[in-house]
Amino acid sequence: MPEPASPTPPPTPPAAAADAADAVAVPTIVILGAGAVGIAFGSALLLKPGVARVVFIGRPHVGAALAAHGLHGCRGVDQPAVRIPPDRYAVYTCVADFEAAEPGVVPAAAVLSTKRLATAKLVPDVAHWGARVPIVTMQNGIMMDKDIHALMPEARVALAMCPFNVVAVAPGDYRPMSAGHWTLDASEAGRLLARLLGANDVAATVCRDMGPVMNGKLIVNLHNAVSALSGLEMKDEYGQRWTRVLIAQCYAEAMAVYRAHHMKYTTSFPVPLWLLRYLLLLPNVLFRPLWALVARAVPGARSSMYDDFQHKRQTEIDYFQGAIIQLAEKKGIDVPVCRRLYAAVKYYEAQRLGIVRRTPETLFAPVEAS
Ligand SMILES: CC(C)(CO)C(=O)C(=O)O
């Protein structure tokens, strides 16, 4: 079971920090691929002075937005945004620029928060860090550590999990839109990051065995396809029955596959996933209030695949339903709903239509006729 992050000593006040500057340097954390999740995580490390310094490596528009609008951070869903002074962070468009501008700075950890598809592009940029800088992957899916080791065999890889939806409510202001705690493994880097979050009064969980956490997150991520294909933000996606039935069927298929592989799963939701699978089938009038308690998703919360469709980007379907299909094939198990959704995402992804509201009929008919 996840354990709460151990109580953290209060951060050193700035005056004392200056005195002790040589003794205890503020750690530099690099966020590799600063998108919504990376910026939300990095900013959560910076809410208080003297705790951490964050280097964001992101696309040029990220630096431009932060320069124009500043950076905001937030402790969790429904918490107020905190403006972060620019002297606590730096933004670069690539690792080489960071190293040229800040020679000799050795990051205490590098957090890889990109889509899985970007791993092959980003990891080679830090390959020369070797085992000196732990890489903490906060990506979706399972077996992301294997992708990194394939590119960088000597890497020290730690696992972390972002449980909630993050949405940019304004440029430079990325907010958690649903419930959950940042979850990190019990490695040195995981514990350090949990401590830094704790010093900023941000809830974090340290977990000895991340396998069940990642497996559980993958089950939750199976809704992403439903949200992108239906064109519904989370409130409406979970608010109507046809979409919930599809999600529940994906849960059931994934659970059967996990059972065959002896893979455990857990969640930070207040109800276990095996029970949620059945609760999803309740009538709307019963499910909606229950979901408000479970997910605490605020209006505007949506899945990352909804965002991918909206911005006409390639999705992570290969790492969600695609991963379940692969595991199912190894055991000769049929997963028809995962396959149907996988085919539909691939079909519409290629068309790059943006967000389109679809019913079950308008969703599947063109795919199956093609
Ligand atoms: C927020 C969550 C857990 C599910 O939508 C997610 O990981 C995603 O959208 O990618």
The ligand as a MOL file (V3000), in Angstrom:
LIG
                    3D

  0  0  0     0  0            999 V3000
M  V30 BEGIN CTAB
M  V30 COUNTS 10 9 0 0 0
M  V30 BEGIN ATOM
M  V30 1 C -5.7670 12.4000 -15.6440 0
M  V30 2 C -5.6040 11.0070 -16.0910 0
M  V30 3 C -5.3310 10.1710 -14.8700 0
M  V30 4 C -6.8620 10.4330 -16.6320 0
M  V30 5 O -7.5060 11.2050 -17.5230 0
M  V30 6 C -4.4690 10.9560 -17.0700 0
M  V30 7 O -3.4560 10.4210 -16.7600 0
M  V30 8 C -4.5510 11.4820 -18.4560 0
M  V30 9 O -5.5110 12.1340 -18.8250 0
M  V30 10 O -3.6020 11.1950 -19.1980 0
M  V30 END ATOM
M  V30 BEGIN BOND
M  V30 1 1 1 2
M  V30 2 1 2 3
M  V30 3 1 2 4
M  V30 4 1 2 6
M  V30 5 1 4 5
M  V30 6 2 6 7
M  V30 7 1 6 8
M  V30 8 2 8 9
M  V30 9 1 8 10
M  V30 END BOND
M  V30 END CTAB
M  END
